[in-house]
């Protein structure tokens, strides 16, 4: 029997791997390639950046679409910085990351593993 902290840790780990998979797929589409571990670290940095923007905006009373747009730009900047590409390639990588994460989440749902997110990939 697992405890709540163990379950939370497992969900975090799987969500981070799904997010890393999404970014890895995006990097394969937009670039030649990087290692999967590099994508997972990028997903972690992206999730932290997204979360910080959301917290900051909620603290000053600005939420909704504006905070999501700013958070997406910051997340894309993280990708741009980690992969040393321009804004267009970073945006293509972000789109590929989102598609890859959604695909992975659908496959996991089909095999009975639901209620997961793609940590580090917004909206997935």
C-alpha positions as CSV (number, residue, x, y, z in Angstrom):
1,X,0.0,0.0,0.0
2,X,1.4,3.4,-1.0
3,X,1.2,6.5,1.1
4,X,0.2,10.0,-0.2
5,X,3.8,11.2,-0.4
6,X,4.8,8.2,-2.4
7,X,1.9,8.6,-4.7
8,X,2.6,12.3,-5.2
9,X,6.3,11.5,-5.9
10,X,5.3,8.8,-8.4
11,X,2.9,11.2,-10.2
12,X,5.6,13.9,-10.2
13,X,8.2,11.5,-11.7
14,X,5.8,10.2,-14.4
15,X,4.6,13.7,-15.2
16,X,8.1,14.9,-15.5
17,X,9.1,12.0,-17.8
18,X,6.0,12.7,-20.0
19,X,7.0,16.4,-20.2
20,X,10.5,15.4,-21.0
21,X,9.2,13.1,-23.7
22,X,7.2,15.9,-25.2
23,X,10.2,18.3,-25.3
24,X,12.4,15.4,-26.7
25,X,9.8,14.9,-29.5
26,X,9.8,18.7,-30.1
27,X,13.6,18.8,-30.2
28,X,13.6,16.0,-32.8
29,X,11.2,18.0,-35.0
30,X,12.9,21.4,-34.6
31,X,16.5,20.4,-34.3
32,X,18.7,17.5,-35.1
33,X,18.4,16.1,-31.6
34,X,19.4,16.1,-27.9
35,X,19.6,13.5,-25.3
36,X,16.4,12.6,-23.4
37,X,17.9,13.5,-20.1
38,X,18.5,17.0,-21.4
39,X,14.8,17.3,-22.4
40,X,13.7,16.2,-18.9
41,X,15.9,18.8,-17.3
42,X,14.5,21.4,-19.7
43,X,11.0,20.2,-18.7
44,X,11.8,20.7,-15.1
45,X,13.2,24.3,-15.7
46,X,10.2,25.1,-17.8
47,X,7.8,23.9,-15.2
48,X,9.5,25.9,-12.5
49,X,9.5,29.0,-14.7
50,X,5.8,28.6,-15.6
51,X,4.9,28.0,-12.0
52,X,6.8,31.1,-10.8
53,X,5.1,33.3,-13.3
54,X,1.7,31.9,-12.3
55,X,2.4,32.5,-8.6
56,X,3.7,36.0,-9.2
57,X,0.7,37.0,-11.3
58,X,-1.7,35.5,-8.8
59,X,0.0,37.4,-6.0
60,X,-0.4,40.7,-7.7
61,X,-4.0,39.9,-8.7
62,X,-3.5,39.4,-12.4
63,X,-4.6,36.1,-13.7
64,X,-6.3,34.4,-16.6
65,X,-5.2,34.7,-20.2
66,X,-2.5,37.4,-19.6
67,X,-0.6,35.3,-17.0
68,X,-0.9,32.2,-19.3
69,X,0.5,34.2,-22.3
70,X,3.4,35.6,-20.2
71,X,4.1,32.1,-18.7
72,X,4.1,30.6,-22.2
73,X,6.6,33.2,-23.4
74,X,8.8,32.5,-20.4
75,X,8.5,28.8,-21.0
76,X,9.5,29.3,-24.7
77,X,12.4,31.5,-23.5
78,X,13.6,28.6,-21.3
79,X,13.5,26.3,-24.3
80,X,15.2,28.9,-26.5
81,X,18.0,29.4,-23.9
82,X,18.5,25.6,-23.2
83,X,18.7,24.7,-26.9
84,X,20.4,27.9,-28.1
85,X,18.0,28.6,-30.9
86,X,15.9,31.6,-32.1
87,X,12.3,32.3,-31.2
88,X,10.9,30.6,-34.3
89,X,12.7,27.3,-33.7
90,X,11.9,27.5,-30.0
91,X,8.2,28.0,-30.9
92,X,8.3,25.0,-33.2
93,X,10.0,22.9,-30.5
94,X,7.3,24.1,-28.0
95,X,4.6,23.0,-30.4
96,X,6.3,19.6,-30.9
97,X,6.7,19.2,-27.2
98,X,3.0,19.9,-26.7
99,X,2.0,17.4,-29.4
100,X,4.4,14.7,-28.0
101,X,3.1,15.2,-24.5
102,X,-0.5,15.0,-25.5
103,X,0.2,11.8,-27.5
104,X,2.0,10.2,-24.5
105,X,-0.9,11.2,-22.2
106,X,-3.4,9.6,-24.6
107,X,-1.4,6.4,-24.7
108,X,-1.2,6.3,-20.9
109,X,-4.9,6.9,-20.6
110,X,-5.7,4.1,-23.1
111,X,-3.6,1.6,-21.0
112,X,-5.4,2.8,-17.8
113,X,-2.9,5.3,-16.3
114,X,-4.9,8.5,-16.1
115,X,-4.9,11.7,-14.1
116,X,-1.4,12.7,-15.1
117,X,-0.1,15.9,-16.5
118,X,2.9,16.6,-18.6
119,X,5.1,18.5,-16.2
120,X,7.1,21.1,-18.1
121,X,4.7,21.2,-21.0
122,X,1.9,23.8,-20.5
123,X,-1.6,22.8,-21.5
124,X,-0.8,19.2,-22.0
